[in-house]
Amino acid sequence: MEAIDAIRLNFDQESLVILNICLAIIMFGIALDINLRDFKEIARNPRSAVIGIISQFLALPFFTFFLILILEPQPSIALGMILVAACPGGNISNFMSHLSGANTALSVGLTSISTMLSLVMTPINFQLYGSLNEETEFLLQEIHLGFWEVFTTVLMIIIIPLLLGILVRHRQPKISKLLSPYFRIGSIIIFIAFVLVAFSKNFELFLDYIQYVILLVFAHNSLALLLGNSLGRIWKLPPRDVRTLTIETGIQNSGLGLVLIFTFFQGLGGMALVAAWWGIWHIISGLAISFFWSYRKLPVEKA
C-alpha cells in the first residue's frame, strides 16, 4: 500500500485545460440559479447560514483531521481527505436540497457564500491541517504549495465564472431562467465526464488501488453528513434547514479538489483517488438521503 504515495497519474496539460473549463462551466451554471432575494432572506435570518458556514469550513476540516489520526491512512490519502474537506460545497447540493424538501433558498445561498469564502478558506484550511501532520507536511514541502497559488486557481476557475453567471442572471433573467435547467442537469454529466477523462489513461491504476479509499471515503462522507445534521439539531434549526445543512456539508466540490491535485501535485495517486471517488460517492449518498427525505414530508412551517 505504501506504493500509492509514489503514484503519479498520467494527466497531460491539454486534459487539465479541459478539466478547468468543465469546472468553470459548472460554476457559471450554479450562478444562473442565484437570486438576490435568497441573500436578502439569509440577511434577515442569518442563523442557519452562519451555522452552515461553521459546519463547512470549521467543523468538517477539524473533525477530518481527527478522523485521519484515528484511521491513519497513507499520507497521500490523508492529504486528499484534507483537501476535500477544505473545498466549498458541491454544485449538485442545490438539486438534492430541492428533491429532499429542504430549504433550497438556503442551499443556494450557502453554496454561493461558501464558494466565495473558498477563495481564502480553502488554502488556509488545507495548509493548516496538512501541516499539522508530519507525514502530510512532508508532501506539502515536497511540492512547495503556497497560499497564493491556490488563491489564484480558485479565483480563475471558481469565483470569476460564478460572478459572470450572477451578472447574466441579473442582466438577463429570462435567458438565465431558460438555461438554468440545462446547466443543472448538465453539471452532473460534466462532472462524471471529467472524472472519466481524468482516469481514462489510468484505468488499471484506478482498479489496482481504489479498494484503499472506498471505505475511507465512506467514513469521511458519513462524518460530513452527520456533522451537518448534528450541528443543525444542536442549534435547534428548523427541520428544513437541518436537511439543508446535512446536504451542504456532505456534498463537497471535489471537482475543485481534482483540479488542484492535477495542477499542483502532478496527479498524486492517493489524493486523486480520494477526490475522484468522493465525487462519485457523494452523488450516491446524497441522492439516497434526498429520495428518503422526499418521502418523509415535513410539516408546513409557520411564517
SVG drawing of the C-alpha trace seen along z (x, -y; Angstrom):
<svg xmlns="http://www.w3.org/2000/svg" viewBox="-48 -44 58 48">
<polyline fill="none" stroke="black" stroke-width="0.4" points="0.0,0.0 3.0,-2.4 3.4,-2.5 0.2,-4.6 2.2,-7.6 4.6,-7.4 1.9,-7.1 1.6,-10.0 -1.4,-9.7 -0.9,-10.4 -2.7,-13.6 -1.4,-16.0 -1.7,-19.7 -4.5,-19.5 -6.6,-17.4 -6.0,-19.8 -7.3,-22.7 -10.4,-20.7 -10.9,-20.0 -10.6,-23.7 -13.1,-24.6 -15.6,-22.0 -15.4,-23.2 -15.8,-26.9 -18.9,-25.9 -20.4,-24.2 -19.8,-27.2 -21.3,-29.5 -24.4,-27.2 -24.7,-27.4 -24.8,-31.2 -27.7,-31.2 -29.8,-29.9 -28.7,-32.6 -31.4,-35.0 -30.6,-38.1 -33.8,-37.5 -32.2,-34.4 -29.4,-36.5 -31.9,-39.1 -33.7,-36.2 -30.5,-35.0 -29.6,-38.5 -32.9,-38.8 -32.4,-35.4 -28.7,-34.6 -28.6,-32.0 -28.9,-28.9 -26.4,-30.3 -23.8,-31.0 -24.1,-27.5 -23.8,-26.2 -20.6,-28.0 -19.2,-26.9 -20.1,-23.3 -18.5,-23.6 -15.2,-25.5 -14.5,-24.9 -16.1,-21.7 -15.5,-19.5 -11.8,-20.2 -11.3,-19.9 -13.0,-16.6 -11.4,-15.3 -8.1,-15.8 -9.1,-13.7 -10.5,-11.0 -7.1,-10.8 -5.4,-10.5 -7.7,-7.6 -7.7,-5.7 -4.0,-6.5 -4.3,-6.3 -1.3,-6.7 0.0,-10.3 -1.2,-11.0 -4.7,-9.6 -4.8,-11.7 -3.8,-14.8 -6.6,-14.1 -9.1,-13.9 -7.9,-17.2 -8.2,-18.8 -11.8,-17.6 -12.7,-18.9 -11.2,-22.2 -13.3,-22.6 -16.6,-24.5 -20.0,-22.9 -20.6,-21.0 -22.9,-22.2 -25.4,-19.4 -26.3,-20.1 -29.0,-22.6 -30.7,-19.9 -30.6,-17.5 -31.9,-20.0 -34.9,-20.7 -35.5,-17.0 -35.4,-16.3 -37.8,-19.1 -35.0,-21.1 -34.6,-24.8 -33.5,-25.3 -33.0,-29.1 -30.7,-28.5 -28.8,-25.8 -28.2,-28.1 -27.1,-30.9 -24.8,-28.6 -23.3,-27.2 -22.7,-30.7 -21.3,-32.1 -19.0,-29.0 -17.7,-29.3 -16.8,-32.9 -15.2,-32.1 -13.2,-29.3 -11.0,-31.8 -9.4,-32.3 -10.7,-29.4 -9.7,-26.5 -6.0,-27.4 -5.9,-28.3 -7.6,-25.0 -5.5,-22.9 -2.2,-24.4 -3.2,-24.4 -4.3,-20.8 -1.8,-19.5 1.0,-21.0 -0.2,-19.6 0.6,-16.0 4.3,-15.3 3.8,-12.9 1.4,-15.1 3.6,-18.1 6.4,-16.4 4.3,-16.1 3.4,-19.8 7.1,-20.8 8.0,-18.5 5.5,-20.3 6.1,-23.8 2.5,-24.6 1.7,-28.2 -1.4,-30.1 -1.3,-32.4 -1.1,-29.6 -4.3,-28.1 -5.9,-31.5 -5.2,-32.3 -6.5,-29.0 -9.7,-29.2 -10.2,-32.8 -9.9,-31.9 -11.9,-28.7 -14.5,-29.2 -15.0,-32.9 -14.9,-34.6 -17.3,-32.2 -19.6,-32.5 -19.6,-36.3 -20.2,-36.1 -23.2,-33.9 -24.6,-36.2 -24.2,-39.1 -26.1,-37.2 -28.8,-36.3 -29.2,-40.0 -29.0,-41.5 -30.8,-38.7 -33.2,-36.9 -35.2,-35.4 -32.2,-33.9 -30.8,-32.6 -34.2,-31.0 -34.2,-29.3 -30.6,-28.0 -30.6,-27.1 -32.3,-23.6 -29.9,-22.5 -26.9,-23.6 -28.4,-21.9 -28.6,-18.5 -25.5,-19.1 -23.3,-19.8 -23.7,-16.3 -23.0,-14.8 -20.0,-17.2 -18.5,-16.2 -18.9,-12.5 -17.4,-13.0 -14.3,-14.9 -13.7,-12.2 -13.8,-9.6 -11.4,-11.8 -9.1,-12.1 -8.9,-8.4 -9.3,-7.1 -5.5,-6.9 -5.0,-5.4 -7.8,-2.8 -5.5,0.1 -4.0,-2.0 -7.6,-3.0 -8.6,0.6 -5.4,1.6 -5.7,-1.0 -9.4,-2.0 -10.0,0.5 -7.8,-1.5 -10.0,-4.6 -13.6,-3.1 -14.1,-2.6 -12.2,-5.8 -14.4,-7.9 -17.5,-6.2 -16.4,-7.0 -15.4,-10.6 -18.6,-11.4 -20.7,-9.8 -18.8,-12.1 -19.6,-15.2 -23.3,-14.3 -23.5,-13.6 -21.8,-16.9 -24.2,-19.0 -27.2,-17.2 -25.9,-17.3 -25.0,-21.0 -28.4,-21.8 -30.1,-19.8 -27.9,-21.1 -28.7,-24.7 -32.4,-23.8 -32.7,-25.0 -35.9,-24.4 -36.1,-20.8 -35.9,-22.1 -32.7,-23.9 -31.3,-20.9 -31.7,-18.9 -30.0,-21.6 -27.0,-21.7 -26.7,-17.9 -26.5,-18.0 -24.4,-21.1 -21.7,-19.7 -21.8,-16.2 -21.6,-17.4 -18.2,-18.8 -16.7,-20.4 -14.4,-17.5 -14.0,-18.8 -12.1,-21.7 -10.0,-19.2 -9.1,-17.3 -8.1,-20.5 -5.8,-21.4 -4.4,-17.9 -3.5,-17.8 -2.3,-21.4 0.0,-21.4 0.5,-17.7 1.1,-16.2 -1.8,-13.8 -0.5,-12.4 -2.2,-8.9 -3.8,-8.8 -5.1,-12.4 -6.6,-11.9 -8.3,-8.6 -9.9,-10.2 -11.2,-13.2 -12.4,-11.2 -14.2,-8.5 -15.6,-11.2 -17.1,-12.9 -18.8,-9.6 -19.8,-8.5 -21.3,-11.8 -23.7,-11.7 -24.9,-8.2 -25.1,-9.1 -26.7,-12.5 -29.3,-11.1 -30.1,-8.2 -30.7,-10.7 -32.7,-13.0 -35.0,-10.3 -35.5,-9.0 -36.4,-12.5 -38.6,-13.2 -41.0,-10.5 -40.8,-11.9 -42.7,-15.2 -42.2,-17.9 -45.0,-19.9 -45.6,-23.3 -43.6,-25.9 -45.4,-28.9 -44.5,-32.2"/>
</svg>
